[in-house]
Amino acid sequence: MNIQDIEIFLDLIIIKNFSDVAAHYNMSQSSISKRIKRLEENVGIKLLNRNNKGVISITKDAQRIIPYFKDILNSKNKIERISKYGNSLYIGISSGINEEFIFNLTIHLKKENYIPYIYIDSSSNIIDKIESNKYDIGIVGYKFEKDGLEFKTLFKEKIGLVGLKKIEKFSLKNIYDIPLIIHQKGSGLREYIFKYLEEKNININKLNIVYEIGYENFTLKSVLNGFGYGFLNIYKLKPPLVNILENQEIERSFWLVGKNNKLLEKIKYWKEVGLL
């Protein structure tokens, strides 16, 4: 089976135009057609239907085999990356992780002869990129149920609702009355907070959300500028900030996630013995 045949097929089902795909690969349309026919012969099933107007549709058999084609390309990309960069390790880390932890993790990975590449990303993006082999492991702030991935609790933190002004006798039932700065969609903290609020019978759709922010540091700056109240780790709580959820903090876990069980166990051990 030819890898490029698979690449051409996957591009074709997205672009849905033989001439455009042919131009992309600097081939003739007839060459593209021959590549698709060869791939069909190799896998023993018909992959595409094409009418007189050139409109392309995917067969039911093709729909079942497409995930396996994608796995083949992902494996190819990973092999090429290892061949080029050696024992590299691509790590996606949630924006809520503090810099000291990231620094210590990098040091210990280098001692183990890894070449770590650290990317700050949203929890949902990290999970997607681990599944597609773009990241090797990740540290996320929300546990997404995914087959084939292993999650290990790494550490916990306390989240407060932080602003510039103290609100006496505040409780969650008053949360509708204050302007909120919320992490953007895909954020592990957002998912966790929304789930927590729903469990407390808070209607998410009625919240007074004034901003949706990408990273925790942006939330912090927005709060410091008086734009509203944000959910933040209370270790960042310094004057003039106040936590209006005092004694009602939300406990949140961070998870180590990946497919490499031995490496996950090693990092978890480093954390447990105080090296991270």
C-alpha positions in Angstrom: 0.0 0.0 0.0 1.4 3.4 -1.0 1.3 6.1 1.8 0.8 8.9 -0.7 -2.2 7.2 -2.2 -3.8 7.4 1.3 -2.8 11.1 1.6 -4.4 11.8 -1.9 -7.6 10.0 -0.9 -7.9 11.8 2.4 -7.3 15.2 0.7 -9.8 14.3 -2.0 -12.7 13.6 0.4 -12.1 17.0 2.0 -11.5 19.1 -1.2 -14.0 17.0 -3.3 -12.4 18.2 -6.5 -10.1 16.1 -8.7 -8.5 19.0 -10.5 -7.7 20.9 -7.3 -6.1 17.8 -5.7 -4.2 17.1 -8.9 -2.8 20.7 -8.9 -1.8 20.3 -5.2 0.2 17.2 -6.0 1.4 18.5 -9.4 -0.2 15.5 -11.1 -2.7 15.1 -13.9 -6.4 14.3 -13.0 -5.9 10.9 -14.6 -2.9 10.1 -12.4 -5.1 11.0 -9.3 -7.8 8.7 -10.6 -5.2 5.9 -11.1 -3.9 6.4 -7.5 -7.4 6.1 -6.1 -8.1 3.0 -8.2 -4.8 1.4 -6.9 -5.7 2.2 -3.3 -9.2 0.6 -3.8 -7.5 -2.5 -5.3 -5.1 -2.7 -2.4 -7.8 -2.5 0.3 -10.3 -4.6 -1.7 -13.2 -2.1 -1.4 -14.7 0.7 -3.4 -13.9 4.0 -1.7 -15.5 6.7 -3.9 -18.6 7.3 -6.0 -18.4 9.9 -8.8 -21.3 11.0 -10.9 -21.3 12.4 -14.5 -20.9 16.0 -13.1 -17.8 15.0 -11.1 -19.5 15.1 -7.7 -17.7 12.9 -5.3 -19.3 10.9 -2.5 -17.8 8.4 0.0 -19.0 4.8 0.1 -20.1 3.3 3.4 -17.1 0.9 3.3 -14.8 4.0 3.0 -16.4 5.6 6.0 -15.4 2.6 8.1 -11.8 2.5 6.9 -11.0 6.2 7.0 -10.0 6.2 10.7 -7.5 3.5 9.9 -6.0 5.5 7.1 -5.6 8.4 9.5 -3.9 6.2 12.0 -1.4 5.1 9.3 -0.6 8.7 8.4 -0.3 9.7 12.1 2.2 6.8 12.6 4.2 7.9 9.6 4.4 11.5 10.8 5.6 10.3 14.2 8.2 8.0 12.7 9.5 10.9 10.6 9.6 13.2 13.6 11.6 10.7 15.7 13.9 10.1 12.8 14.5 13.8 12.4 14.7 15.0 16.1 15.7 11.9 18.0 14.2 11.2 21.5 11.9 14.3 21.4 8.9 14.6 23.6 6.0 16.9 22.7 4.0 18.0 25.7 0.8 20.0 25.9 0.3 21.8 29.2 -2.8 23.6 30.4 -2.4 27.4 30.9 -3.3 26.9 34.6 0.0 25.2 35.4 2.5 27.4 37.2 5.9 28.2 35.7 8.0 26.5 38.4 6.4 23.1 37.8 7.0 23.4 34.0 10.6 24.4 34.7 11.2 21.4 37.0 9.5 19.0 34.7 11.8 20.1 31.8 14.9 19.6 33.9 13.9 16.1 34.9 13.0 15.1 31.4 16.3 16.2 30.1 18.0 14.1 32.8 16.2 11.2 31.3 17.7 12.1 27.9 14.4 13.4 26.5 14.3 16.6 24.4 11.1 18.2 25.7 9.0 20.6 23.6 6.5 22.4 25.8 3.3 23.9 24.3 0.7 25.9 26.4 -2.7 24.9 25.1 -6.3 24.4 26.1 -7.2 21.1 27.7 -9.5 20.0 24.8 -6.8 20.8 22.2 -4.2 18.8 24.2 -6.5 15.8 24.2 -7.1 16.0 20.4 -3.4 16.4 19.7 -2.4 13.4 21.9 -5.0 11.3 20.0 -3.5 12.4 16.6 0.1 11.9 17.9 1.0 15.6 17.7 1.6 15.6 21.5 3.1 12.7 23.3 1.7 13.5 26.8 -0.3 16.4 28.3 -1.3 17.9 31.6 -4.9 19.0 31.6 -7.4 20.6 34.0 -10.4 18.5 33.0 -10.8 14.8 32.6 -12.3 14.1 29.1 -13.5 10.5 28.7 -11.5 9.1 25.8 -10.8 5.5 24.7 -7.2 4.7 24.5 -5.9 7.4 26.8 -4.9 7.0 30.4 -5.4 9.7 33.0 -3.5 10.0 36.3 -4.2 12.6 38.9 -1.2 14.8 39.3 -2.2 17.4 41.9 -5.1 19.5 43.1 -5.7 23.2 43.5 -8.3 25.5 45.0 -10.3 27.8 42.8 -11.8 31.0 44.1 -14.1 33.7 42.5 -11.7 36.6 42.5 -12.3 40.4 42.0 -11.4 43.8 43.4 -14.4 44.3 45.6 -15.4 42.2 48.6 -19.1 41.2 48.6 -20.4 40.5 52.1 -22.2 37.2 52.7 -21.8 36.2 49.0 -23.1 32.8 48.0 -23.4 31.1 44.6 -27.1 32.0 44.3 -25.9 35.6 43.9 -23.6 34.8 41.1 -26.1 36.1 38.5 -25.7 39.6 39.9 -22.0 40.0 39.1 -20.0 40.4 35.8 -18.0 37.3 35.1 -14.8 36.7 33.1 -14.8 33.1 31.9 -12.2 31.0 30.1 -12.9 30.3 26.4 -14.5 27.1 25.1 -12.1 24.2 25.2 -10.6 25.3 28.5 -10.4 22.6 31.2 -11.2 25.2 33.9 -14.3 26.4 32.0 -15.6 22.8 31.7 -14.9 22.1 35.3 -16.4 25.3 36.6 -19.6 24.9 34.5 -20.0 21.3 35.6 -19.6 22.4 39.3 -22.1 25.3 38.9 -24.7 23.0 37.3 -24.3 20.6 40.1 -25.2 23.5 42.4 -28.3 24.2 40.3 -26.9 27.3 38.7 -28.3 28.1 35.3 -25.2 28.6 33.1 -27.3 30.4 30.4 -28.3 33.1 32.9 -24.7 34.1 34.0 -23.6 37.6 33.3 -20.6 36.8 31.2 -18.8 39.9 30.0 -15.6 38.3 28.6 -14.4 35.0 27.5 -10.6 34.8 27.8 -8.0 32.4 26.4 -5.5 32.1 29.3 -5.5 32.3 33.0 -3.0 35.2 33.0 -5.4 37.2 30.8 -8.2 36.5 33.2 -6.0 37.8 36.0 -5.2 41.0 34.1 -8.9 41.5 33.3 -9.8 41.2 36.9 -7.1 43.6 38.0 -8.5 46.1 35.5 -11.9 45.9 37.1 -13.7 44.2 34.2 -15.4 41.7 36.5 -14.8 38.6 38.7 -12.9 35.5 37.4 -12.3 32.0 38.6 -8.7 31.8 39.6 -6.3 29.6 41.5 -6.1 31.2 45.0 -2.3 30.9 45.1 -2.4 33.9 42.7 -4.5 35.8 45.2 -2.6 39.0 46.2 -3.8 42.5 47.2 -5.8 44.2 45.9 -7.6 41.0 44.8 -10.2 39.3 47.1 -11.8 36.0 46.9 -15.6 36.3 47.4 -15.9 32.5 47.6 -13.9 32.5 50.9 -14.3 29.2 52.7 -16.4 28.0 49.6 -13.4 27.4 47.3 -13.8 24.8 44.5 -11.3 22.0 44.5 -10.0 21.1 41.1 -7.6 18.4 39.9 -5.0 18.4 37.1 -4.4 15.2 35.2 -1.5 13.7 33.4 -2.7 12.1 30.2 -1.1 10.1 27.4 -0.6 6.7 25.8 2.9 6.0 27.3 2.0 4.4 30.6 5.7 4.1 31.8 6.4 7.7 31.3 3.2 8.8 33.0 4.1 6.7 36.0 7.6 8.2 36.1 6.3 11.8 36.1 3.6 11.0 38.7 6.4 9.6 40.9 8.5 12.7 40.5 5.5 14.8 41.7 4.8 12.4 44.7 8.4 12.6 46.0 8.5 16.4 45.7 10.8 16.7 42.6 8.2 18.8 40.7 
